[in-house]
Amino acid sequence: MSERKSRLIKSHDAGERVFGSHFTMLVESRDLVVIADNVALYVVMKNHGPAMIVFSVQYGLEQKLVPGGLWATPVVGDLAVGTRNGEPALLEIEFLPKLK
């Protein structure tokens, strides 16, 4: 995995090089792990399973993404992901610019 895709995405990184960034990651943590910090953009996520993904995009509210599910949502602040029971799930993510 490249260094750019294995580190936390911060607000100063949310320039042209992050928009359109597309990658997959294996999520195995029961606890939510922050993967984007202090950003204002859109994210599209697809859960390739086998476990259910739990994520939080704003205000600390947790949402669930079932295996095979696709979700597009604005991110204001942090994006954190985990799995429901700590079981592995392959998550596909793409960041898109937030319209003004």
Buried (B, 14 or more C-beta within 10 A) or exposed (E): EEEEEEEEBEBEBBEEEBBEBEBEBEBEEEEBBBBBBBBBBBBBBBBBBEBBBBBBBEEEEEEEBEBEBEBEBBBBBBBBBBBBEEEEBBBBBBBBBBEE
